[in-house]
């Protein structure tokens, strides 16, 4: 089992935690931006399903 050789300092631990939190904030901001573009109809960078009124499959 892997064991660290020395104790990690509080500063390094806090820095790693801050980077992790910043990644989450960036992902949330990107998701919000994509959601807004989909709702406004200006989305161009990805494919998403559009609900069509094609109920004539019977």
PDB file of N, CA, C and O in Angstrom:
ATOM      1  N   UNK A   1       0.835  -1.179   0.000  1.00  0.00           N
ATOM      2  CA  UNK A   1       0.000   0.000   0.000  1.00  0.00           C
ATOM      3  C   UNK A   1       0.883   1.246   0.000  1.00  0.00           C
ATOM      4  O   UNK A   1       1.889   1.291   0.707  1.00  0.00           O
ATOM      5  N   UNK A   2       0.521   2.240  -0.773  1.00  0.00           N
ATOM      6  CA  UNK A   2       1.333   3.454  -0.893  1.00  0.00           C
ATOM      7  C   UNK A   2       1.195   4.318   0.361  1.00  0.00           C
ATOM      8  O   UNK A   2       0.093   4.588   0.840  1.00  0.00           O
ATOM      9  N   UNK A   3       2.346   4.740   0.873  1.00  0.00           N
ATOM     10  CA  UNK A   3       2.379   5.571   2.073  1.00  0.00           C
ATOM     11  C   UNK A   3       3.234   6.793   1.771  1.00  0.00           C
ATOM     12  O   UNK A   3       4.330   6.642   1.232  1.00  0.00           O
ATOM     13  N   UNK A   4       2.771   8.005   2.100  1.00  0.00           N
ATOM     14  CA  UNK A   4       3.595   9.186   1.849  1.00  0.00           C
ATOM     15  C   UNK A   4       4.866   9.173   2.709  1.00  0.00           C
ATOM     16  O   UNK A   4       4.844   8.708   3.849  1.00  0.00           O
ATOM     17  N   UNK A   5       5.960   9.681   2.160  1.00  0.00           N
ATOM     18  CA  UNK A   5       7.239   9.675   2.862  1.00  0.00           C
ATOM     19  C   UNK A   5       7.291  10.732   3.970  1.00  0.00           C
ATOM     20  O   UNK A   5       7.840  10.488   5.044  1.00  0.00           O
ATOM     21  N   UNK A   6       6.721  11.895   3.700  1.00  0.00           N
ATOM     22  CA  UNK A   6       6.757  12.975   4.689  1.00  0.00           C
ATOM     23  C   UNK A   6       5.374  13.602   4.815  1.00  0.00           C
ATOM     24  O   UNK A   6       4.525  13.442   3.938  1.00  0.00           O
ATOM     25  N   UNK A   7       5.163  14.297   5.886  1.00  0.00           N
ATOM     26  CA  UNK A   7       3.884  14.960   6.119  1.00  0.00           C
ATOM     27  C   UNK A   7       3.714  16.125   5.142  1.00  0.00           C
ATOM     28  O   UNK A   7       4.640  16.902   4.911  1.00  0.00           O
ATOM     29  N   UNK A   8       2.533  16.225   4.587  1.00  0.00           N
ATOM     30  CA  UNK A   8       2.225  17.332   3.687  1.00  0.00           C
ATOM     31  C   UNK A   8       1.913  18.579   4.511  1.00  0.00           C
ATOM     32  O   UNK A   8       1.168  18.518   5.489  1.00  0.00           O
ATOM     33  N   UNK A   9       2.485  19.700   4.108  1.00  0.00           N
ATOM     34  CA  UNK A   9       2.275  20.934   4.858  1.00  0.00           C
ATOM     35  C   UNK A   9       0.845  21.437   4.682  1.00  0.00           C
ATOM     36  O   UNK A   9       0.163  21.077   3.722  1.00  0.00           O
ATOM     37  N   UNK A  10       0.403  22.268   5.614  1.00  0.00           N
ATOM     38  CA  UNK A  10      -0.946  22.837   5.547  1.00  0.00           C
ATOM     39  C   UNK A  10      -1.103  23.711   4.307  1.00  0.00           C
ATOM     40  O   UNK A  10      -2.158  23.722   3.674  1.00  0.00           O
ATOM     41  N   UNK A  11      -0.050  24.437   3.968  1.00  0.00           N
ATOM     42  CA  UNK A  11      -0.124  25.310   2.794  1.00  0.00           C
ATOM     43  C   UNK A  11      -0.338  24.526   1.510  1.00  0.00           C
ATOM     44  O   UNK A  11      -1.168  24.890   0.677  1.00  0.00           O
ATOM     45  N   UNK A  12       0.424  23.436   1.358  1.00  0.00           N
ATOM     46  CA  UNK A  12       0.274  22.610   0.161  1.00  0.00           C
ATOM     47  C   UNK A  12      -1.095  21.945   0.113  1.00  0.00           C
ATOM     48  O   UNK A  12      -1.707  21.845  -0.950  1.00  0.00           O
ATOM     49  N   UNK A  13      -1.573  21.489   1.269  1.00  0.00           N
ATOM     50  CA  UNK A  13      -2.893  20.874   1.346  1.00  0.00           C
ATOM     51  C   UNK A  13      -3.975  21.881   0.975  1.00  0.00           C
ATOM     52  O   UNK A  13      -4.883  21.567   0.206  1.00  0.00           O
ATOM     53  N   UNK A  14      -3.877  23.090   1.521  1.00  0.00           N
ATOM     54  CA  UNK A  14      -4.877  24.120   1.236  1.00  0.00           C
ATOM     55  C   UNK A  14      -4.837  24.547  -0.230  1.00  0.00           C
ATOM     56  O   UNK A  14      -5.874  24.817  -0.836  1.00  0.00           O
ATOM     57  N   UNK A  15      -3.633  24.603  -0.788  1.00  0.00           N
ATOM     58  CA  UNK A  15      -3.504  24.977  -2.193  1.00  0.00           C
ATOM     59  C   UNK A  15      -4.165  23.930  -3.090  1.00  0.00           C
ATOM     60  O   UNK A  15      -4.865  24.269  -4.044  1.00  0.00           O
ATOM     61  N   UNK A  16      -3.934  22.655  -2.772  1.00  0.00           N
ATOM     62  CA  UNK A  16      -4.539  21.574  -3.555  1.00  0.00           C
ATOM     63  C   UNK A  16      -6.065  21.628  -3.450  1.00  0.00           C
ATOM     64  O   UNK A  16      -6.769  21.417  -4.438  1.00  0.00           O
ATOM     65  N   UNK A  17      -6.566  21.911  -2.256  1.00  0.00           N
ATOM     66  CA  UNK A  17      -8.014  22.021  -2.048  1.00  0.00           C
ATOM     67  C   UNK A  17      -8.583  23.202  -2.834  1.00  0.00           C
ATOM     68  O   UNK A  17      -9.665  23.100  -3.412  1.00  0.00           O
ATOM     69  N   UNK A  18      -7.855  24.325  -2.857  1.00  0.00           N
ATOM     70  CA  UNK A  18      -8.322  25.505  -3.583  1.00  0.00           C
ATOM     71  C   UNK A  18      -8.388  25.236  -5.082  1.00  0.00           C
ATOM     72  O   UNK A  18      -9.318  25.686  -5.751  1.00  0.00           O
ATOM     73  N   UNK A  19      -7.406  24.504  -5.617  1.00  0.00           N
ATOM     74  CA  UNK A  19      -7.407  24.162  -7.038  1.00  0.00           C
ATOM     75  C   UNK A  19      -8.605  23.279  -7.349  1.00  0.00           C
ATOM     76  O   UNK A  19      -9.267  23.460  -8.370  1.00  0.00           O
ATOM     77  N   UNK A  20      -8.883  22.320  -6.467  1.00  0.00           N
ATOM     78  CA  UNK A  20     -10.010  21.416  -6.658  1.00  0.00           C
ATOM     79  C   UNK A  20     -11.326  22.192  -6.674  1.00  0.00           C
ATOM     80  O   UNK A  20     -12.192  21.941  -7.513  1.00  0.00           O
ATOM     81  N   UNK A  21     -11.471  23.143  -5.736  1.00  0.00           N
ATOM     82  CA  UNK A  21     -12.687  23.957  -5.678  1.00  0.00           C
ATOM     83  C   UNK A  21     -12.811  24.851  -6.909  1.00  0.00           C
ATOM     84  O   UNK A  21     -13.912  25.052  -7.423  1.00  0.00           O
ATOM     85  N   UNK A  22     -11.678  25.392  -7.389  1.00  0.00           N
ATOM     86  CA  UNK A  22     -11.709  26.269  -8.558  1.00  0.00           C
ATOM     87  C   UNK A  22     -12.138  25.497  -9.797  1.00  0.00           C
ATOM     88  O   UNK A  22     -12.860  26.039 -10.634  1.00  0.00           O
ATOM     89  N   UNK A  23     -11.712  24.249  -9.932  1.00  0.00           N
ATOM     90  CA  UNK A  23     -12.134  23.427 -11.062  1.00  0.00           C
ATOM     91  C   UNK A  23     -13.643  23.220 -11.042  1.00  0.00           C
ATOM     92  O   UNK A  23     -14.291  23.251 -12.088  1.00  0.00           O
ATOM     93  N   UNK A  24     -14.200  23.009  -9.858  1.00  0.00           N
ATOM     94  CA  UNK A  24     -15.644  22.817  -9.741  1.00  0.00           C
ATOM     95  C   UNK A  24     -16.385  24.094 -10.128  1.00  0.00           C
ATOM     96  O   UNK A  24     -17.409  24.036 -10.808  1.00  0.00           O
ATOM     97  N   UNK A  25     -15.874  25.241  -9.699  1.00  0.00           N
ATOM     98  CA  UNK A  25     -16.515  26.512 -10.032  1.00  0.00           C
ATOM     99  C   UNK A  25     -16.461  26.771 -11.533  1.00  0.00           C
ATOM    100  O   UNK A  25     -17.425  27.266 -12.116  1.00  0.00           O
ATOM    101  N   UNK A  26     -15.333  26.435 -12.159  1.00  0.00           N
ATOM    102  CA  UNK A  26     -15.199  26.615 -13.602  1.00  0.00           C
ATOM    103  C   UNK A  26     -16.161  25.708 -14.362  1.00  0.00           C
ATOM    104  O   UNK A  26     -16.787  26.135 -15.332  1.00  0.00           O
ATOM    105  N   UNK A  27     -16.279  24.459 -13.920  1.00  0.00           N
ATOM    106  CA  UNK A  27     -17.203  23.524 -14.572  1.00  0.00           C
ATOM    107  C   UNK A  27     -18.645  23.983 -14.416  1.00  0.00           C
ATOM    108  O   UNK A  27     -19.441  23.858 -15.347  1.00  0.00           O
ATOM    109  N   UNK A  28     -18.986  24.510 -13.254  1.00  0.00           N
ATOM    110  CA  UNK A  28     -20.348  25.001 -13.035  1.00  0.00           C
ATOM    111  C   UNK A  28     -20.640  26.203 -13.922  1.00  0.00           C
ATOM    112  O   UNK A  28     -21.735  26.318 -14.474  1.00  0.00           O
ATOM    113  N   UNK A  29     -19.667  27.098 -14.062  1.00  0.00           N
ATOM    114  CA  UNK A  29     -19.838  28.277 -14.915  1.00  0.00           C
ATOM    115  C   UNK A  29     -20.017  27.862 -16.375  1.00  0.00           C
ATOM    116  O   UNK A  29     -20.851  28.425 -17.085  1.00  0.00           O
ATOM    117  N   UNK A  30     -19.230  26.874 -16.824  1.00  0.00           N
ATOM    118  CA  UNK A  30     -19.339  26.395 -18.196  1.00  0.00           C
ATOM    119  C   UNK A  30     -20.698  25.743 -18.437  1.00  0.00           C
ATOM    120  O   UNK A  30     -21.308  25.951 -19.485  1.00  0.00           O
ATOM    121  N   UNK A  31     -21.173  24.956 -17.472  1.00  0.00           N
ATOM    122  CA  UNK A  31     -22.476  24.304 -17.608  1.00  0.00           C
ATOM    123  C   UNK A  31     -23.601  25.332 -17.677  1.00  0.00           C
ATOM    124  O   UNK A  31     -24.541  25.179 -18.457  1.00  0.00           O
ATOM    125  N   UNK A  32     -23.505  26.366 -16.870  1.00  0.00           N
ATOM    126  CA  UNK A  32     -24.515  27.428 -16.885  1.00  0.00           C
ATOM    127  C   UNK A  32     -24.508  28.155 -18.224  1.00  0.00           C
ATOM    128  O   UNK A  32     -25.568  28.483 -18.759  1.00  0.00           O
ATOM    129  N   UNK A  33     -23.335  28.406 -18.759  1.00  0.00           N
ATOM    130  CA  UNK A  33     -23.216  29.082 -20.045  1.00  0.00           C
ATOM    131  C   UNK A  33     -23.823  28.243 -21.167  1.00  0.00           C
ATOM    132  O   UNK A  33     -24.538  28.765 -22.023  1.00  0.00           O
ATOM    133  N   UNK A  34     -23.538  26.944 -21.161  1.00  0.00           N
ATOM    134  CA  UNK A  34     -24.095  26.055 -22.185  1.00  0.00           C
ATOM    135  C   UNK A  34     -25.613  25.998 -22.059  1.00  0.00           C
ATOM    136  O   UNK A  34     -26.322  26.027 -23.064  1.00  0.00           O
ATOM    137  N   UNK A  35     -26.114  25.917 -20.828  1.00  0.00           N
ATOM    138  CA  UNK A  35     -27.559  25.892 -20.616  1.00  0.00           C
ATOM    139  C   UNK A  35     -28.240  27.144 -21.112  1.00  0.00           C
ATOM    140  O   UNK A  35     -29.309  27.076 -21.718  1.00  0.00           O
ATOM    141  N   UNK A  36     -27.631  28.289 -20.860  1.00  0.00           N
ATOM    142  CA  UNK A  36     -28.203  29.552 -21.330  1.00  0.00           C
ATOM    143  C   UNK A  36     -28.214  29.623 -22.852  1.00  0.00           C
ATOM    144  O   UNK A  36     -29.180  30.103 -23.446  1.00  0.00           O
ATOM    145  N   UNK A  37     -27.136  29.144 -23.490  1.00  0.00           N
ATOM    146  CA  UNK A  37     -27.082  29.197 -24.947  1.00  0.00           C
ATOM    147  C   UNK A  37     -28.110  28.259 -25.574  1.00  0.00           C
ATOM    148  O   UNK A  37     -28.676  28.569 -26.623  1.00  0.00           O
ATOM    149  N   UNK A  38     -28.353  27.112 -24.934  1.00  0.00           N
ATOM    150  CA  UNK A  38     -29.367  26.190 -25.440  1.00  0.00           C
ATOM    151  C   UNK A  38     -30.746  26.828 -25.338  1.00  0.00           C
ATOM    152  O   UNK A  38     -31.537  26.753 -26.278  1.00  0.00           O
ATOM    153  N   UNK A  39     -31.036  27.451 -24.210  1.00  0.00           N
ATOM    154  CA  UNK A  39     -32.355  28.059 -24.030  1.00  0.00           C
ATOM    155  C   UNK A  39     -32.570  29.257 -24.945  1.00  0.00           C
ATOM    156  O   UNK A  39     -33.699  29.522 -25.358  1.00  0.00           O
ATOM    157  N   UNK A  40     -31.504  29.984 -25.267  1.00  0.00           N
ATOM    158  CA  UNK A  40     -31.658  31.151 -26.127  1.00  0.00           C
ATOM    159  C   UNK A  40     -31.650  30.788 -27.604  1.00  0.00           C
ATOM    160  O   UNK A  40     -32.008  31.611 -28.447  1.00  0.00           O
ATOM    161  N   UNK A  41     -31.240  29.548 -27.928  1.00  0.00           N
ATOM    162  CA  UNK A  41     -31.225  29.123 -29.323  1.00  0.00           C
ATOM    163  C   UNK A  41     -29.953  29.471 -30.063  1.00  0.00           C
ATOM    164  O   UNK A  41     -29.914  29.355 -31.288  1.00  0.00           O
ATOM    165  N   UNK A  42     -28.905  29.894 -29.362  1.00  0.00           N
ATOM    166  CA  UNK A  42     -27.662  30.275 -30.020  1.00  0.00           C
ATOM    167  C   UNK A  42     -26.572  29.216 -29.880  1.00  0.00           C
ATOM    168  O   UNK A  42     -25.403  29.507 -30.137  1.00  0.00           O
ATOM    169  N   UNK A  43     -26.919  28.018 -29.488  1.00  0.00           N
ATOM    170  CA  UNK A  43     -25.937  26.958 -29.278  1.00  0.00           C
ATOM    171  C   UNK A  43     -25.447  26.431 -30.625  1.00  0.00           C
ATOM    172  O   UNK A  43     -26.254  26.087 -31.488  1.00  0.00           O
ATOM    173  N   UNK A  44     -24.111  26.365 -30.809  1.00  0.00           N
ATOM    174  CA  UNK A  44     -23.555  25.872 -32.058  1.00  0.00           C
ATOM    175  C   UNK A  44     -22.455  24.842 -31.854  1.00  0.00           C
ATOM    176  O   UNK A  44     -22.122  24.123 -32.796  1.00  0.00           O
ATOM    177  N   UNK A  45     -21.888  24.743 -30.679  1.00  0.00           N
ATOM    178  CA  UNK A  45     -20.718  23.913 -30.481  1.00  0.00           C
ATOM    179  C   UNK A  45     -20.990  22.470 -30.116  1.00  0.00           C
ATOM    180  O   UNK A  45     -20.038  21.724 -29.883  1.00  0.00           O
ATOM    181  N   UNK A  46     -22.229  22.039 -30.055  1.00  0.00           N
ATOM    182  CA  UNK A  46     -22.539  20.677 -29.665  1.00  0.00           C
ATOM    183  C   UNK A  46     -23.916  20.295 -30.199  1.00  0.00           C
ATOM    184  O   UNK A  46     -24.675  21.152 -30.652  1.00  0.00           O
ATOM    185  N   UNK A  47     -24.228  19.015 -30.143  1.00  0.00           N
ATOM    186  CA  UNK A  47     -25.506  18.504 -30.635  1.00  0.00           C
ATOM    187  C   UNK A  47     -26.359  18.135 -29.439  1.00  0.00           C
ATOM    188  O   UNK A  47     -25.871  17.503 -28.502  1.00  0.00           O
ATOM    189  N   UNK A  48     -27.600  18.511 -29.455  1.00  0.00           N
ATOM    190  CA  UNK A  48     -28.531  18.160 -28.392  1.00  0.00           C
ATOM    191  C   UNK A  48     -29.882  17.837 -29.018  1.00  0.00           C
ATOM    192  O   UNK A  48     -30.228  18.396 -30.059  1.00  0.00           O
ATOM    193  N   UNK A  49     -30.641  16.954 -28.407  1.00  0.00           N
ATOM    194  CA  UNK A  49     -31.927  16.558 -28.994  1.00  0.00           C
ATOM    195  C   UNK A  49     -32.961  17.685 -28.923  1.00  0.00           C
ATOM    196  O   UNK A  49     -33.078  18.384 -27.916  1.00  0.00           O
ATOM    197  N   UNK A  50     -33.685  17.835 -29.991  1.00  0.00           N
ATOM    198  CA  UNK A  50     -34.748  18.832 -30.056  1.00  0.00           C
ATOM    199  C   UNK A  50     -36.069  18.084 -30.136  1.00  0.00           C
ATOM    200  O   UNK A  50     -36.236  17.204 -30.979  1.00  0.00           O
ATOM    201  N   UNK A  51     -36.998  18.426 -29.274  1.00  0.00           N
ATOM    202  CA  UNK A  51     -38.297  17.748 -29.255  1.00  0.00           C
ATOM    203  C   UNK A  51     -39.129  18.219 -30.446  1.00  0.00           C
ATOM    204  O   UNK A  51     -39.550  19.374 -30.502  1.00  0.00           O
ATOM    205  N   UNK A  52     -39.363  17.308 -31.399  1.00  0.00           N
ATOM    206  CA  UNK A  52     -40.198  17.606 -32.558  1.00  0.00           C
ATOM    207  C   UNK A  52     -41.595  17.042 -32.336  1.00  0.00           C
ATOM    208  O   UNK A  52     -41.792  16.146 -31.516  1.00  0.00           O
ATOM    209  N   UNK A  53     -42.539  17.566 -33.059  1.00  0.00           N
ATOM    210  CA  UNK A  53     -43.915  17.091 -32.946  1.00  0.00           C
ATOM    211  C   UNK A  53     -44.178  15.992 -33.967  1.00  0.00           C
ATOM    212  O   UNK A  53     -45.110  16.097 -34.765  1.00  0.00           O
ATOM    213  N   UNK A  54     -43.364  14.940 -33.948  1.00  0.00           N
ATOM    214  CA  UNK A  54     -43.516  13.822 -34.879  1.00  0.00           C
ATOM    215  C   UNK A  54     -44.214  12.662 -34.169  1.00  0.00           C
ATOM    216  O   UNK A  54     -43.584  11.653 -33.852  1.00  0.00           O
ATOM    217  N   UNK A  55     -45.474  12.806 -33.931  1.00  0.00           N
ATOM    218  CA  UNK A  55     -46.263  11.762 -33.270  1.00  0.00           C
ATOM    219  C   UNK A  55     -46.967  10.862 -34.272  1.00  0.00           C
ATOM    220  O   UNK A  55     -47.821  10.066 -33.882  1.00  0.00           O
ATOM    221  N   UNK A  56     -46.631  10.966 -35.557  1.00  0.00           N
ATOM    222  CA  UNK A  56     -47.311  10.191 -36.589  1.00  0.00           C
ATOM    223  C   UNK A  56     -46.578   8.881 -36.890  1.00  0.00           C
ATOM    224  O   UNK A  56     -46.546   8.458 -38.045  1.00  0.00           O
ATOM    225  N   UNK A  57     -45.994   8.234 -35.893  1.00  0.00           N
ATOM    226  CA  UNK A  57     -45.285   6.967 -36.086  1.00  0.00           C
ATOM    227  C   UNK A  57     -46.238   5.785 -36.093  1.00  0.00           C
ATOM    228  O   UNK A  57     -45.825   4.685 -36.459  1.00  0.00           O
ATOM    229  N   UNK A  58     -47.491   5.961 -35.705  1.00  0.00           N
ATOM    230  CA  UNK A  58     -48.452   4.848 -35.626  1.00  0.00           C
ATOM    231  C   UNK A  58     -48.821   4.341 -36.974  1.00  0.00           C
ATOM    232  O   UNK A  58     -49.618   3.409 -37.086  1.00  0.00           O
TER     233      UNK A  58
END
